[in-house]
Each structure stands twice: as C-alpha cells, then as structure tokens.
Amino acid sequence: KRNIIPKVVYFGKAMMADDVLDELDRLGLQPAKIEEQLAFDEKYAAEYTEYPLVALGSRGHYPYGKWMVPFISQFDNYRYLGLLPAEYPWSYITRFLVVDKE
C-alpha cells in the first residue's frame, strides 16, 4: 500500500476542468479522490475555510449526461460536501486537492 500525501494546488485564475487536469499532469500530479478529500477535510477543515476544495479524481454520472465532481466548502460556519458539473468553470478562488502520480 502506498503512502498518499494530499496537497492543495492553487492556480490563481479561473480554469476549466480539462485545463486543470492538463496542468496537473504536466506537474506530475493527479487529482485526489473523494475518500482522500474527506480524510483531508477531517484533519484540516479549520485551515481551509475560505474557498472550495475540489477533488477532480472522483466523478459520478448525473442525469442528463453530466459528470459531477465533489467539492467541500463552507457557508455560515457549516462545512458541506456538494457536487458540481465537471465542466463547471472553476473560479479563481478554487483549490484542487491532488496527490503525486503513481
């Protein structure tokens, strides 16, 4: 079993998911999965409250042909897990949870 150490990546600009995935690949990284995202949030939730944290490594098929990806965010002091379309234009404030490529 490999030791997975998630990292938070911030690009500082709005990006589409395909562009994020291309850039992560170039950097030798891959997007984290939801189980890594939940474990990371459990440990570091207090430090990551100002922006959404997205795990592009997990996706589920939603009705009407859309692929959805999980994100964790905060609103009114409540942490929540949500789903957004993978083709969503990610805001410049979004952070992406990643791991090193295998």
C-alpha positions in Angstrom: 0.0 0.0 0.0 1.4 3.4 -1.0 1.6 6.3 1.4 -0.7 9.0 -0.1 0.0 12.6 1.0 -2.6 15.0 -0.5 -1.6 18.5 -1.4 -3.6 21.6 -2.2 -3.0 23.3 -5.5 -4.0 26.8 -6.3 -3.7 28.3 -9.8 -5.0 31.8 -9.1 -7.2 32.0 -12.1 -10.5 30.6 -13.4 -10.0 27.3 -15.3 -12.0 24.6 -16.9 -11.6 21.1 -15.5 -9.7 19.8 -18.6 -7.2 22.7 -18.3 -6.7 21.8 -14.6 -6.2 18.1 -15.4 -3.6 19.0 -18.2 -1.7 21.3 -15.8 -1.7 18.7 -13.0 -0.4 16.1 -15.5 2.4 18.5 -16.5 3.3 18.9 -12.8 3.4 15.1 -12.2 0.3 15.2 -10.1 -3.1 13.6 -10.3 -6.4 14.8 -8.8 -7.4 13.3 -5.4 -10.4 11.1 -5.0 -13.3 11.7 -2.7 -12.0 9.4 0.1 -8.8 11.4 0.2 -10.8 14.6 0.1 -12.9 13.6 3.1 -9.9 12.4 5.1 -8.0 15.6 4.3 -11.0 17.8 5.3 -11.5 15.9 8.6 -7.9 16.7 9.5 -7.5 20.2 8.1 -11.0 21.7 7.9 -10.2 24.6 10.2 -7.4 25.7 7.9 -9.3 25.5 4.7 -12.5 27.6 5.1 -12.1 30.4 2.7 -12.5 28.6 -0.6 -14.0 25.5 -2.2 -11.7 22.4 -2.3 -12.4 20.2 -5.3 -11.4 16.5 -5.9 -11.5 16.0 -9.7 -10.3 12.4 -9.3 -13.8 11.2 -8.4 -16.8 11.7 -10.6 -20.3 10.4 -10.8 -22.8 10.4 -13.7 -25.7 12.6 -13.1 -29.0 12.6 -15.1 -29.0 14.5 -18.4 -25.5 13.3 -19.2 -23.4 15.4 -16.8 -20.4 14.2 -14.9 -20.3 15.6 -11.4 -17.3 16.1 -9.1 -17.2 16.6 -5.3 -16.3 19.8 -3.6 -16.1 20.8 0.0 -16.9 24.4 1.0 -18.1 26.4 4.0 -21.2 28.6 4.3 -22.3 30.3 7.6 -19.8 28.3 9.6 -21.0 24.9 8.2 -18.8 22.6 6.1 -20.6 20.9 3.4 -20.0 18.4 0.6 -21.6 19.1 -2.7 -21.4 18.1 -6.4 -20.9 20.4 -9.4 -20.7 19.5 -13.1 -17.1 18.5 -14.1 -17.3 21.1 -16.9 -18.0 23.8 -14.5 -15.8 26.9 -14.9 -13.8 26.8 -11.7 -13.4 30.2 -10.0 -10.0 31.8 -9.4 -10.5 31.1 -5.6 -10.9 27.3 -6.1 -8.3 25.0 -4.7 -7.8 21.5 -6.0 -6.7 18.5 -3.9 -4.1 16.4 -5.6 -1.7 13.6 -4.9 1.6 12.5 -6.6 1.2 10.3 -9.7 1.6 6.7 -9.0 
